[in-house]
Amino acid sequence: MAPVTVYIVRHGETEENRRGVVQGQLDTELNATGHAQAARVAEALRDVPFAAAYASDLARAAVTAEIILKHHPGVPLRKVAELRERYMGERQGRTLPAPPDPPEISTVESADALAARGAGVVGGLQPPPLSLFLLSPFMPPSETTPLIGANGSNIHGASHQPTWAASLRWLLLGSWFNVLLIFVPLSVLAHTLNWDAGLRFLFSFIAIVPLAKLLGDTTEQMSLKLGQTLAGLLNATFGNAVEIIVGLSALLQGQIRIVQTSMLGSIISNILLVLGCSFLAATPRYERVPPFFLTLLNTDTHALRFAQLMTLACITLVIPAAYHSAKTTLVPLPSDPTVITPGPIIVDQQDPLLRDLDQASRSGLLIISRGTALLLLAVYVAYLFFQLKTHHELFRAKKPRKAGFEHTIVDAEAAGAVVDEEEDEEEQPDMNLIAAGVSLLTITVITSFVADFLVASIEETADRYHIPKPFIGLILLPIVANAAEHVTSVWMAMKDKMELTIGICVGSSIQIATFVVPLLVIVGWISGHELTLFFDNFETVSFFVSVLLVNLLIQDGKSNYMEGLMLITLYLVIALAFWVS
C-alpha cells in the first residue's frame, strides 16, 4: 500500500464530550478515556503507511494525532487551524441532548476539512492525496462525537449483530456449567412430587449454579450493547441478582435468619475465600520474583474505596448490635428459666433475635435498621454517580508497571467495559440486544422459582440431616450462588488479569453491603417482615474481623500467597465455627 496523507478530524474523549457540551473553539484536553481510545486506534493503524498527517491546532486533536503517530516515526504532523470544528462555534458551551444533523459548512471550512467532514461514513483510508479519518460508521460528523463511540464500534465497520439462533446457541452451549441445567427440571419435579427433602434441597442447590452463570452472561451481553452509564446501572441491578432473588424468597417465606446469614455469607465469601484463592492462583505466574514481595495491586483507586465503603457497612452492623446489647432485657423463655438457647428457628414474621427485647426496644431497633438502610441506599446511589460520572477515570484499567507487576483495581461489574492489556480488539457481543433482554427476564423468572424451592426445603433438610441452618445460610448458599463467578475470578487471576478479579470481589461485596441488604430491609418493611440490620453477635464479630483483616492486607497495595492463605484460613475458621453452632 502506498503511503497516504491523513487528515485527523476526530479526537479522543474530553470531559466536555462526556457531558455532551459543545466545545467549538475551546481548547480542551483529552481525559484518561480519550488517551486510551487514541492508543487503541494507533495500534489498529500501526501498519498503515503515512506520508503526512494534518490535525487541528486544538490540544484535543493535536494530542490524539501525536499518539497515533507514535507508530509512524518521521511522519510530520502539521497543525492547521482550518481543521477546527468551527461550524458549531455559535453553540459553544451549550449542552446538546443529541448530536445534531451536519449543518451546511461549505462557506466556513477549508476544502480539505469540508471533504473530510462531508464524506459521512467512510470504510477506510482513501488513496492520496486525501485520506479521511472517521472512526465509526454510526458517528455523525458533529462536535459531540468522540474518537470512539460508546457503543463499542470499531474503525473497520458496523458492530456485530448476532441472529436470534446464534444468540440462543451461544447462551445454551457457551459454558460447561450449562450441563447442570438438567437439575432445573429435576428440581421442579422433586418439588411437585414432594420427594425427600434432601433431594429437593440438593437439586435446587445445584440448579442455582448454571442459572447464576446465565444471569451473569446475559447481563454482560446487554452491557456490551449499552453505553457506559446504562451498562453500569444494569450491572448495579443484576450484578447480584441471585442474592436478591434468594433473599426475597427467604424473606417472603419468613426465613429471616436465612436472609441475614446468606447476605453476610456472600460478603465474607467474596472478601475471604475468593480473594484468597485468587491471590494463591496468581502467585505461580511470577516464580522468578520473590513470592513474599509479589506486588499485585495498586491502592490508588478502588482498593481505598473498598476499604472505606466496607468499613462503613461494618459499622452499620455494629451499631444495631451495640443498641441490642444495651437494651436487652432478661425475659426468660418458657423452655428455660435462666438460659436463652439457640433452638430451631421459628418461621414467622419477626426476627428471632428480637424475642428478648421489649416492644419499645424492638421498635427502636427497627427504626435504626430502616433508617440506616435508607442512608446506605443513598450512599450506593452516590457511589454509582461517583463511579460512572464524576470520577469514572479512577475506575479504568491502566497498563501494569513493569516494576512490581502492579495493576490498577477496577470494578468490572459496575464500570462497564475494561480495556484489555493483552488484546487490542473490541469484545464483540455474542447475543443481540433483544435476545439478551428476553433471556435475562426469562432466566430471572426461572431462578425465582428454583430459589423458592431451595428455601422451602432448608427447614426440613436441616432438621433431618442435622445441618446447622446458620451454616447453610452463611456458607453453602453464598458458594453455590456465586460458584460460576468465583471460578471466573480465580481464572482471571491465573491469567494475570487481577483488575478483573478485584472487580468481581470488591464490586460484589460493596453492592451486597450497600444495596442488597438495605433493599431487603426496605422490602421487609413494606411486606410486614421485621428484618433488621441486627445480626447475631458472633456473626457481627466474624464480619468485623473479616473486613479488618482484608483492610490490613490491601492497604499497602501489595499481596502474596501468604496473605491469600491468611484470608482462606480465616474463612475456614468461620465456617467451622458455624458448623458447630
N, C-alpha and C positions, 0 to 999 in steps of 0.2 A: 504494500500500500504506500502510495506517495505521501510525503509529508503534507499536512493540511494546516491552514490558518484557522484558528478557533476564536470565536467571539463569545466570551463567557458573560452571558446576560442573566444568569441566575446566581444565587448565593446561598450560603448556609443559613440556618435559622438564627434570628436575633430575638431579643426579649420583646421587641415590638411586634415581630412576626407572631410570636407565641400568643400575644394579647390581641392580635388582629388589628393593630394600629398601623395606619399608613405612614411610611417613613419619608417618602419623597426625597427632599434634599438633605434630610437629617443624616449626619454621618455617624451611623451606629456600628457597634462591634458585634461580631459573632459571639453567641453564647457557647456553652460546652457542647450542646447538641449540634450546633452549626459546625463546629470544628470536627466532630465525629462524622457528620454527614459528608463534609468535604473530603475527609480522609478515605471514606468508603468509595466515593466517586473517583478519587485519584487512583485508587487501586484498580477500579474497573477500567480506567482509561490508560493504564500503565503501558500497554502495548500499542497504543495508537500513536503514530509518529506525528509530532507537531512541528510546523515550520515557524510559527509565531503565534502569540496569544494576545488578545485585546480584552481589557476589562474596564469597568468604570473606575474612576479615581476614588470613589467612596470606599471606606475601610472594609465594609462587609463584603463587597465584591472583590476588592483587591486581595484581601486575605484568603478568600476562597480560591482565587486564581493561583496565589502563591503556593497553597497547599497542593493543588492539583499539579503544578509544575515541578514539585519536588522529584517526581519520577522522570522529569524531562530536563536534565541539566543542560545548560547552554541555550535553551529556548528563551528568547527575550519576551518579557511581559511589558506591553505598552498600555499605560493607563490613560484613558481618554474620557473627558467629561461628556462627550456626546453619547456615551453608552449609559448615562444615568437614566433612571426611570422618571423622566421629567414630566410625563403627561399626567401624573397624579399629584403634582405639586400643589394644586389648588385644594386638595383634601388632606394635606399634610397634618398629621397629629390627630386625625379623626379615627374613630373606630368603625370598621365596616362589618356588618353582620355576615356578609358572604362576599367572596371575590366578585367584582363587577364584570360585566362583559367588556372585552377590549374596546377602548374608545378609538376614535379617529386620531391618529398620531402623525399623519404624514407631514404636517406642517411644522412639527416641533422636534422631530427626531432626525438624526443623520440617516443617510441612505443605508449604511450598514445596520444601524440599530433598527430602522424600520423593517428591513428584511428579516432581521433576527426575531423581532417581536411579532411581526405579522405572519410568520410562517405557520404558526399553530403547532399541531402535532408533528414531530419530526422523528423518524425511526432511528436516526443515527447521524453521524457527522457527514456533511456534504463534501464533495470534492472541492479543492481550491478553485478560485481564490476565497470563497466564502464558506465557512463551516459554522454550523449553528450548534448551540449547546443548550438545548431544552431537555430537561431530565425526566419528566413524567408525562405520559400521554394524557393524563387526566388533569394536568395543571394548566389553567388558562393563564395567558401572559399578563399577570397583574402583580401589583406590588405586594399583595398579601400572600403570594405563593412562595414558600421557601424552596431550598435546593432539592429536598426530597420530601414528598408528601407524607402526611401522617397515615395514609392508607397502605404504606409499605410498598408502593410501586417502585420498580427499579428503572434503570435507564434504558432497558432493552425492549420494553413492550408492556402490554396490558397485564394486569395482575391475573394470577391463575384462578380460574373458576371451576372447581371440580363439579361433575354432574352429581345428581342425586344417587345414582347407582354407585359411583366411585366413592361418594361420601359415606354411604352406609357400609360399603365393603371395607373401607378403612376403619370405620368405627368398630365393626364386629370382628375383623381379622387383624387389627393393628397391634394387638398385645397378647402375650401368652396368658395374662390374667383373665382374659375372656373365656378360657377353658372352664373357669369356676362359675360361669353363668349358669351351668347346669343346676347349681344349687338354688337358683331363684325359683324355678317351678317346684323343686323338691321342698323348699321352704313353704310355699303356698299349699302344697299337697299335705305336708305334715301338719300344718295349722288347721286346714279344713277337716282332715280326718282325725284330728286330736291324737296324734301319735305321742310317744313318750316325750316328756318334757326335755330330756337330754338331746333327743334327735331334733326337736323343734328349735332348741337353742343353737345346736351345732350347725344345722342347715342355714338358719338365718344369719348366724355369726359369719359363716364362710361366704354367703351370698353378698354380704355388705362389701367385701373386698373388691370384686370386679365392678360393682356399681359405683363405688367411690372413685375408682380409676376412670370409669367412663364419664363421670361428672367432671373430673378434672380435665379430661381430654376435650370434651365439648366446650367447656368454659375457655380453654386455651384457644381452640379453633375460632370461637367467636371473637376473642380478643385480637386475633391476628387481622380481622377484618374491620376492626373499630379503631378509632383514634386513641391516643394515649389516655385521655381523660375518661372516655367511656369504657375503655378496657380496664382501667383502674377501678372504676365503680363496679363493673361486672365482677371483677375478682374480689372486690370488697364484699359483694353479696354472696357469691357462690364459692369463695375460696375455702370456706369451712362448712360447706353445705351439709355434709354428713353429720358433723357435730350438731348443727342446728336441728336437723331432722330427728336424730336420735334424742336430743334434748327435749324437743317439743313432744315427741311420742311419750317419753317418760313423764314429762310434766303433766300432760293431759290424762295420763293413767294414774296420776297421784304418786308416782315414784320419785318423791322429792330428793331422797338421798342418792338415787341413781343419777339424777340430773347433776347434783353437786359434784359427786365423785368423778363422773365421766368428764365434766368440763375441766376440773382440776387435773385429772389424769392426762388429758390431752395436752395441757400446757407442760406438765412435768415430763411427759414422754418426748415432746419436741426439744425441750432445752437440755435434757439429760441424756436420754437414750439415743436419739437421732443425732444430736450434735456430737456426742461422744463417739458413736460409731463412725461418723464422718471424719473426725479427726484421726481415728485409727486407720481408716481406709485410705486417707490421703498420704499418710506418712511414708509408706514404702516407695513412693514415686521419687523421693529425694534421699535415697540411701547415701549418696555422696555428701550430703550435708549432715553435720552432727544432729541427730534426731531431736535432742532436747532443746536445741535452739532453732528449730524449724519455724520460720515465720509464715503464717498462712493468712493473717487478717490485717486489715488496716482500719483502725478505730476512728478515723476522722469523719466517717459518715454514719452508717446505720448502726454500728455497734453501740455508739453513745446513745442514739435514740432508743435502742433496745433496752439498755440499762436504765434509762430514765423512765420509760413507759412501764417496764416490768416492775420497777421499784414502786411506781405509783399504784399499779394493780395489786402488788403485795400489801401495801399499806391499807388499801381499801378492804382487804380481808382481815387484817389485824385489828382494825378499829371496831368492827362488829363483834369480834371475839373478845376484845377488851371490855366492850359495853356489856356483853353477856356475862362475863366473869364478875363484873361489878354489880349486876342486877340479879344474879342467880339467887333464888330463894330455895331453902331446903324443904321442898314439897315432896314427901316420900311417895313412892309408887306403891300401889296395892300389893304387888308381889314381894316387896321387901321394905320393911320399915326404916332401914338405915342406909341402904346402898342403892344407887341407881345403876342398874345393869344394862349392857348394850341391848340384848334381846333381839328378836326378829323385828324387822321394820314393818310397821303397820301402814297399809296403803290407805291414806286418807288425804284430805285437802290441806293438811298442816305439815310443817316441818317437824319431824320427830325430835329434833334437837331443841325445840322451843317448849317442850312439855314441862320443863322445870321452871318456867318463868310465869309470873303472874300476868294478868291481862294488860296492865299498864306497861310493863317492861316489854312484853311481846309487841305491843303496838309501837313502842319506841324503836325497837329493832327493825320492824317493818318500815317505819318512816326513814330510818338511817339507810337501809338497804335500797329502797326505791329511789330516794333522793340521790344516793351515790350512783345508782345505775343510770339515772338521767344525766348526771355530770360526766360519767365515763363515756356515754354515748356522744356527748358534746365534744369531749376530748378526742374521740375517734374521728368524728367528722372534721375537727380541726386538723388532726393528723393527716387525713386524706388530702385536705386542702394544702397543707404544708408539703406533702409528698408529691402531689400531682400538679400543683400550680406554682406556689411562691418559691419553693426551694427544690424543684424537681431535679436540678443539676446534681444535687448531693447524692441522689439515688441512682445515678447512671454508672454503668460499669466502666472502669478505666483499665488500661493495659497494666499488667503487673510489672513492678520494678524488678530488674534482674537481681539486684542485691537483696536477698532475703525472700524472694518469691512472694512479694506482698500482693494482695488483691483488695480491691475496694468492695466493701459489703454493699449489696443492693437488695431491695425487696422485689424478688422476681414475681411474687403472687399479685402485687398491687400496683407496681410501677410500669407495667407494660413490657414491651419487648426490650431485650438486652442485646447490645452489640457484641457478637461473639468474637473472641480474640483470635480464634483459630480459623474461622470461616468468614469470608467476605461477602457471601451471597445472603440475600434476604431469605428468611424462612418463609416458604410458601405454604398456604393453608391446604389441608387435606380434605376439608369439608367446605361446602358453600355456606353462606351465612344463614339462609333459611333452614337448611338441613341441620346445621349445628343448633339453631334455636329450638326447632321442634324436638330434636333428640334430647337437648338439655331438659326441656319441660317433661318429656316422657320418662326419662330416667329418674328425674326428681320424684315423680308420682310413684314409680315402682319402688324406689328407695324408701319412700314414706311407708308403704305397705309392709315391706320387709322389716323396717325398723319397728313398726308396731308389733309384728310377730316376735321379734327378738326381745323387746322389752316385756311383752306379756309372758314370755317363758322364763324370765330371770328368777322370779319368786319361787316357782316350783323347782327349777333346776338347782338353785342354791340350797333349798331345804333337802332335796332328795340326795344330792351328791356332796353335801357338806362343803360347799364352796362359799367363802365369806362374800356377802354382797359388796362390801367396800372394795374387795379385790377385783370383782367383776367390773365394777364401775371405774375404778381408778387405773387398773392395769389392762384388763382384757379388751374392753370396749375401745379405748383410745388406740390400741395397737392395731386392731382389725379395721377400724375406721380410717386409719392413715397408713395401712400397710403398703399400698402402692406408692404413696408419696414418700414414705420412708425409704423404700428401695431406690427410688429415683434420686433422693438426696444423697445417699451413700454412693450411688453410681456416679453422680456428678462429681463428688469429692475424689473418687478414684481417677476420674478423667481430668483432674486439676481444674475444675470449674467451681471453686469454693464460693464464688459470689452467688451462684445459683443455690448451692447448699445452704448458705447462711440465709438467703432469701426465703427458702422454704421453712427453715426452723424459726427464724426470727419473725417473719411475716405472719406465720400461722399462730404463733404464741401471742403476739400482740393483738391480733384480731380476735382470738378467743377471749383474752382477758378484758379487752376494752369494748368489744362489740357483742360477741355471742352471749357471754354470761349476763351482761346488763340487759340484753334483749330478752333473754328468758325470764329475768326477774320482772320486766315490764309485762310480758305476756302472762306470767303467773298472776300479776296484779289484776290484769284485765279479766282473766278467766276465773278468778277467785281462789287461786292456789297460793299459799303463803310461802313462796320461795324467797329466801333471803340470801344475803352475802355472808351470813354467819356459817362458817364451816366448823366441823369438829376440831377441837384444839390440836389433836395430833396432825390432822390434815393441814391446818394453818401453819404449824411448825414445819411440816415437810415442804410446803410451798415456799416458806420464808427461806429455809436453808438452801433450797434448790436455786432460787433466784440469787441469793447471796454468793453461793459458790460460782455460779456462771459469771456474775458480775466481776468477781475477783479474778477469774481466769482470763477474761477477754479484755480487761481494762488496759493491759499493756499492748494490745494489738497483736499478740503472738500466741501460738498454740503448738502443741506437740502431742505425741502419742501418750505421754504420761498424763496430760490434762484430760485427754479423751478417756483414759482409763479411770480417772477420778470421777468423771461425770457418770460413766456406766456403773461404777461401784456404788455411788450414792443412789442411783435408780434401783439397783438390785436390793440394797438395804431397805429402801422404802417399800418395794414390792414384798419383801419378806415380812416386814412388819405388818402390812395389810393382810397378808395371808393368814397370819396367826391372830388377827384382830377379832 
